[in-house]
């Protein structure tokens, strides 16, 4: 009888928890009061505000309530959303790696709040804070299906303060309604919150999410219901002027230069859902330097966009096509061009406009037009770079989008070939995301146009995936015509038919040590239509991964590779040595490799990630070792080191190589407004030792003073290469 009673109690308790999760909501009450944002929840309205509480555990389990309580209350007035948060834990040993804004959430204590203001399950605003009152904000796009849709480069003005108590802390946030975009008269937003508690090794969410989904997935959200409909929220005009004094010297050509640049941005709200960004003579010298990557492939490597002007609603422009092989718009193309020797150099942006956002609940619009300057010494033409994109929501979380891209020069240049005068691309995409995110998919068809070249020029593809707790599968097909061209896109290569399919099974044992383990089979095959559909590449990968309850992970994998070097690969040298003898082309290479990886718990004072690959490589051998080490001197200093070693052993006369990439980085945070970071990058493949040291003083909200020092040296014959120092002042002014 006792067992039956316990079983019934457990059944009804589970039923109660499920029903609470399935329909979770709370009311956000209206107030005429204004809160003093000090982290102390002593205003009278906090006593009567409703709570978002009863968090569910996400890790290590996703089937029980969180062990550590979290309580979120919200009220709002005509201009501001106020949020009061109370967080409890088992002690005061909070993990805080840095005091710098826009921290990474994993591996430290913090809480994040997600707001889907258009209730479409596709885009959301994220605001987060940690026990030391350090804030972060991000934009989430693509339904939160992968990390590519998580953008931390977005900045907006808001306030947040924290008071730490005994085994707890309280946070008080004031977010201007102008920081959001939403429909006038809206009565509810979809809402989610997730929390990391390193003292108990627990991750929790307000609205339950299964562990096979990302913790910021927008498919799993409850409702925050406003007591009164929201009114018109028009952002004031924001002007962001800058002045930059820079002195630089190019030692290769023995020339120096000192000048002062001025320019700036303007942000204009159009209605409640649209942003108009205007930039004049933008300067990106303060943007964090790109991470150097050792490249052993025949292809270009895409690096993420970090320039603020291109960030807001970036998914409207950059999510068309296939992100790895067939992306027709890649914003990093703008402002970069090739000189007469084929090297990539900066191409000055004169100015531009960018209009993006929601037209209605179901329609989104994106338009940008950027003008770049001419550089006659390097035979670079002035170009107008334009894109128009429109997207319509269909079904629960899916959408259909179309775009037009035009890169064109309107001036005649002696060095410009007629076929390079313009490049245009049109296309249509369908993006599938089921309400529960079990099904994901994409289908697209794009066509390019060049002068006297409009036949064929197609790029198309289809993706379909199903993700469940125990079984994941997807298949991805890509076709790119030999003559398809997108000057503003990221197209690794043309003339391919590619198939990529992955089948993964996941096990969730009842274990004190193992959280889950999985096995995956991932074959990738490429055929070349212009070579009578000859198979030129395949990778068949078999891997296994184990995730432990203490958040460590390790994996092992085996890859069988086939590469046929075609006539266009007649200059391929794996080490990229300038005078190296290329590998013989018009023949195929079969080679196998083993891969091992281990990642420790990032919440530890010293954390690390190790990876090693050993096996054959074309007609020789390859040994690769990678290490990422991090030491946290909380909360003032974070010291990290990235090490990459690649030993390529090829038979004579083909060049072997020992390639090193060593990147130490020191981040010092003297306060929440003063930061100093220094990154050193040594790469003998790039023949470069680079030093980038940056001091940032945030003297007012979103207003900064930067001092940036860059120094580069040749390493194979040690000598200076390029050096610069610049002083940049930006100020955010609302009018």
ABEGO torsion letter per residue (X at the ends): XAAAAAAAAAAAAAAAAAAAAAABBBBBBBBABBBBBAGBBABAAAAABBBBBGBBBAOABAABBBABBBBBBBBBBAABBBBBBBBBBABABBBBABABBGBBABGBBBBBBBBBAAGAGABBBBBBBBAAGBBBBBBBBGGGABAAABBAABBBBBBBBBBBBBGBBBBBBBBBAAABBBBBGBABBBBBBBBBBAAAGBBBBABBBBAABBAABAABBBBBBBABBBBBBBBBBBBBBBBBBBBBBBAAAGBBBBBBBBEEBBBBBBEAABBBBBBBGBBAAABBBBBBBBBABABBBBBBBABAAAABGAAAAAABEBAAABBABBAAABGBBBBAAGBBBBBBBAEBBBBBEBABAABBBBBBBBBBBBBAAAGBBBBBBBBBBBBBBBEAABBBBBBBBBBBBABBBAABBAAAABBBBBBBBBBBBBAAGABBBBBBBBBBBBBGBABEGBBBBBBBBBBBAABBBBBBBBBBBAABBBAABBBABBGBBBBBBBBBBBBBBBBAABABBBBBBBBBBBBBAAAGGBBABBBBBBBBBBBBAAGBBBBBBBBBBBBBBBAAAAABBAAGBAABBBBBBGBBBBBBBBBBBBBBBAABABBBBBBBBBEBBEABBBBBBBBBBBBBBOAABBBBBBBBBBBBBBBOABBBBBBBBBBBBBBBBABAABBBBBBBBBBAAAGBBBBBBBBBBBABBGBBBBBBBBBBBBAABBBBABBBBBBBBBBBBBX
